[in-house]
Amino acid sequence: MNKPLILKNTIQKYAWGSHSAIQQLMDVPPSDDPWAELWVGAHPKAPSQVNIDGQWVFLDNFISRFPEKILGEDTAKKFNNTLPYLFKLLAAGQPLSIQAHPNAVQAHNGFKRESETGLDINAPIRNYKDTRPKPECICALTTFTGLKGFREIPLTLKLLERFCPKRLSREIEMLKKMDLKQFFKSLMELPEPQKDEVILEAVENAKKQFPQDIICQWLIRLYHQYPSDIGVLSPLFLNLFCLEPGQALFLPAGELHAYLDGLGIELMANSDNVLRGGLTPKHVDVPELLNVLAFKESDIEILLPESISDCEGQYPVVAEEFMLSTIHLSDSKTYISPEQRSVEILLCIHGNAQLTYNDNHNESIDLKKGDSVLIPANADVYQLNGDSRLYKASVPL
């Protein structure tokens, strides 16, 4: 409990993953199955493992035995003796579903309501798997494209009148009255024949203008993958973003979003509560989605790390469950940890680093690309050397 622990993590193989992105970062050959996510943390669905006295032990079980020493007293008390964040590598080879996550009150009430009906925790129509909110942060490792938040209404109106002026004339009038919720509700509840007509009208107009416009490109690409899904129209009313490596976004509760393409670091609260809104064959609960969403216009606020030392930059993310930092090491730059820390996870994404620890720094762990290590709150001050780049997850103190 007072020294760093190497983690053994789980690869999640979802259909939308990549055959090479995570594999390349971890210096392994491309795979036949798509690798979608590398989970680093203590989520009970796929907890990491630590080696204790020669035996691999699940991290959630290990934390439950020594919560205050691993998490720190304040974090253990605040988050009920559990690690409050989940760290991921995420590789979107194909678009993920459009989704949003609940806030703390919605998560608590939703979990209680569904549990009282007797709905199985793994039922495909279940929305709430736990009582926790799920804010998250995405940080690009490659060029990373996605959708985030409702566009400003005047711009959405221009796009709707450009791509589907005939079949969505009623919804356009709703939006002219600034009624974003009624517009979205009407769109999600379109009858099947009309929905297909709307999608076809938008795609046909996009093909006439392809390839000059990225919105046209994504309308066509989404149509090829989900030809009867109203989410095909999402680039018309959600902000389309493209992050360059090192840039990040914060996604609060209630904000509709989707990751479309690229490799990134994802750091989120340790929750599995998802309300889907399209681009998926899975359950879409429109009434509950409408209850959770924040119907407000938004813009894209790109986050960059703010320097807090010679080699560490911290992203200005506002979440009580996690903080995200990046550490750049070189021959002239050594990282020395502060004495007071929360529980940390380090993930190496470039080069090789040496982590030394204990009072004399005479014990060490070598980290290569794809390696991760847990630093208990009770651990001694540690030091990082080498020509490498790492990401660090921690809890605000």
N, C-alpha and C positions, 0 to 999 in steps of 0.2 A: 504493500500500500504506500510505500514511501519511495518508489522508484518507477521510471517509465516502463511501460509494458507494450511490447509489439502486439499488433492486432492482426487477426486473421478474419477476413471479411467475406461477405456473400455477394455473388454476382446474381442480379435479377435479369432473367432472359425473357423480355417481353417482345412482342412482334414488332413494335416500333423502334427497337434498338438498332445498333450499328454492328456490322460484322468486323469492324477494324478500329474504331475510334478509341475505346477504352483499352483494347488489346494493344494498340500501338503505344499508348501512354505507359502501359505496364510491361512493355518490351516482350510481348508474347505474340505468336502468329495470329492472323485473322481466323475467326471461328465460323463453323457452319451455322451455329445458332446465333441470333443477334443478341449482343450484350447491351442491355438498356441502362442498368444502374449498378453501381458498386455502393453497397450500404455500409457505412462506417458508424457504428454507434450501438445502442442498446434497445432498439425497437424490438418488441417480442416477436414480431413477424419474421425477422431475420437478424438476430443479434450477432455482433462480432464476437470473437472468442479471444481469450488471453491465456497464455501458458503459465500455469501456477504449479510449481514443483513437478514439472514434467507432464502435466495433464492440461488439455485444452478445456477451458471452462467458459460457458456463455457469459458475456459481459453483464447482461441484466441480472443474472443470478449472483454474479460476483459483487456487483454494486449493492444488491439487497443485503448482503452479508456485512459489508463495511461502508455504509452510505456516507457517513460523515467524513471518514478518512479519504474516500475517493472523490466525493462531490464537493466537500467543504461543508461546514456546519450550516451556513446560511442557505446555500443551494439545496442541501438535503431537506431542510425545513420547508423552504418555499415550494419545492417541487415534489414533495411527498416521497423522498428518498429515491428519485428516479433521475436519470440523465435527461435534461429538458430539451436537448436538440438531437437531430439526426443529420449527419454529414453524408453527402453523396457525390459521386461522379455520375453525371447524367449524359447519355449519348442519344440524341434524337436523330435517328436515321430516317424516320418518318414522323409526321405531326402527331403530337399527343392530343388527348381530348381537351376541349374547352372546359374549364372548371373554375370553381371558386371554393373558398374555405370559410367556415364559420368563425365568429368571434367567441370569446369565452362563455358568454351567457347562452348564445345559440347552441354551442356544442354541449353544454351541460344539460339544457332543456331538451335538445334533440335526442341525446343519448338516453335520457330518462324516459322520454315519451316512447321511443322505439323499443326499449327494454321492457317497459310495462305491457306492451302488446304481445310480448313473447316472441318477437321476431329474432331469429337466430343471428348471432353476431356476424356470421359469414354469409348470410343471405344476400344474393345479388342485388336485391332491391333496398338493402339497408344503406342509409346515408351516414350514420354516426356510429363509428367503431369505438370511440372513447369520448371522454368529457373535455378534451383539450382543444384550444384553438390551434390554427396552423399558419401563422405568418411564415414567409419564406423569402430567401434571397437567392438569386441566380447570378453567377459570375462567369463570364465567358472565358474559356480556354482556347477556343477557336472562334471564328466568326459565328455568331449565334443569333438566330432569327426567331421571333415569337410575336405574340399578341398580348396586349396588356391594357386593360381599362377602356371605358367608352371614350370614343373620340368626342371632340367638341361638336355640338349639334349642327352648326352651320356647315362644317366640313362633311359630316355624315350625310346631310341633305344633298350636298353637291354630288357625292358619290352615288347615292341612291338614284338621283335623277339622271345620272350618267349611265348607270348600269342596269337598272330595273325600274324605269319610270312608269311603265304600263301596269305591271303585275303587282307593284307595291304602292300604288297611288293612294290607297286608304292609309297605309302606315306612314307614308310621307306626310300626309295631312296631320296625323297624330304628332309627328315629330316637329312640325311647324308650330304646334302649340306648346312645344318644349316639354312634352309628356314622354320622357325617356322610358319610364317603366311600362306605360301602356303600349308604346311602340314595340318594346322587346317582348312583352307578353303576347301581343298579337302575332309577331313574327314566329315565336316558338309554338304557337297553337294553330298555325295555318293548316287547313285540311290537306291531305296528301296530294290530290291533283293540283291544287293551287301552288303548293310548295314546290312540286316538280317544275311547274311552269315558271315560277320566279327564278329558281336556280338556273334553268335553261336560258332564260332571257339574259341573266347576268353573265353567264359563261359565253354566250354567243357574242355579246357586246365586248367582252374581254378579248375574245379571239380576234376581233376586228382591230384591236389596238395593240395586241401582242407584237413584239416583246418590249415595247418602249417603257412600259409601266410595271413596277414590281407588284402592284396590286393586281394587275391583270395576270401576271405570272402565278401568283398564289391562288387566285380564284380558279384558274385552270388546273393547277396541281391538286388543290383540295377536291375539286370536282372528280378528277380521275380516281381518287382514293375513296371518296365518300359521295357518290353521285346523287344520292337521295337524302343527304343530311343538310339541314338548314345551316349548319355550321360552315358550309361552303361560303356563305355570304359574310362571315365574320370579319374579313379584312375591310369591309365597307363601314362597319360601326365600331370596331376595336382598333386601338392604336397598333400599327405594325412597327416593330422595332428591329434593329440589327446592331448587336453589340460587337465591338472589337475586343480581342483578348485583353483581359484585365479590367474591362468595364463591367459594372454590375447593376442590378435593379432590385429594389425591395418591393415585395408584394404583400400588402396588408390584407386582413380579413375582408371578405365581401367584394373583392376585385376580380372580375372575370379575366382569365388569361389562358394562354396555350403556348407551349414550346413547340416550335416547328422544325428547326434544323440546327444541328451543331453540338459541340461538346462543352459542358460547363461544370462548374462546382455548384452544387445546390446545398444550401444550409437552411434548415427549417425546424420549427418546433416538432417535438417527437409525437406527432399525431398522424392518424390515417383517415381523417374526416374530409370527404370530397363530395361536392355537389357538381355534377357534370352538366354541360350545356351544349354538347354537340361534338362532332367529329369522333364518334365512338359508337360501337354496337352495344355498349353497356347501358344500364338503367339511367334514364334522365328524368328526374323528378322536378317537373316545371314549377308546381306550386311552392315547393320547399326552396328551390333555387331563387324564386322571386322574393321569398322571405329573407334570404341570406344576402342577396346582392345589395351593394351601395349604388344607387342609380344617380351617379353624378359624372359630369364631364371631367376628363383628366388629360394629362399630358405625360410624356416620357421624361423622367428625371434620372439621368444616367449618373451612377455613383462611381467615384474613383477613390482609391485608398488615400487616406490622409496620414502623413508621416508622423510617427510617434517615437521613432528612434532612427539611427543610421540605416537600419536594414528592415524595419517593420513599418508597414502601412496598414491602417485600420479603416474599414469601410464604414461610413456614417449610417449604419442601420439602426433603426429604432425598434428594438424588440427586447423583452425582458428575458427571453429564453436563450438568446445566443448573440455572439459577436463574431465577425469574420475579419481576419487579418491575413496579409500576405507577407512572407519573409523572404528577402533576396539575400543570399549569401555569396561572398566572393573571397578571394585570398586576403583581401584587405578589410573585410567586414565580417565580424563575428557577432552572433546573437547571444545575449545573456538574459535569461528570464528574470522577471521581478521576483522578489521573495514572496509577496502576497499574490496568489493566483486562485482562480477557480479551476475546476476540472477542465483540461484541455485535450484536444485531439489534433495532432499534426499529420498532414498528408503531403508527401513529397510528390511533386509533379514534374520536376526537371532536375537532372544532374544527380549528384551524390552528396549526402550530408553525414557528418558524424555528430551524434548526440552524446555528450559526456555529462556525467552527473556524480553525485555524492559530494561531500565537503572538499575532497581533493581532486575532483573531476578525473578520477583514475578508472572509472568504469564507463563503458561506452556501448552505443548501439549504432551500427551502420545502416543508413537509410538510402535506398535507391528509388528510382521512379516507381510510383504505385504503392510504396510502403506507407504504412500509417502506424502511429504510436499514441497510446493513451498516457497522459501525464496526470496522475492523481493530484488533487489539491494539496494533499499531505506530503507530496514529494519535495525533495531538496531542490535548490536552485540548479538549473541545468544550462548547458551551453551548446550552441550549434555552430559547426564549422564546415567549410567546403564550398564548392562552386555549385550552387543549387537554388531551387525555388520551392517554397513550401506554402501551404495554406494552413491557417490555424483557426479552429473553432474553440470558443470559450463562452463563459457565462458572465454577463455584467456583474460587477461586485457593488 
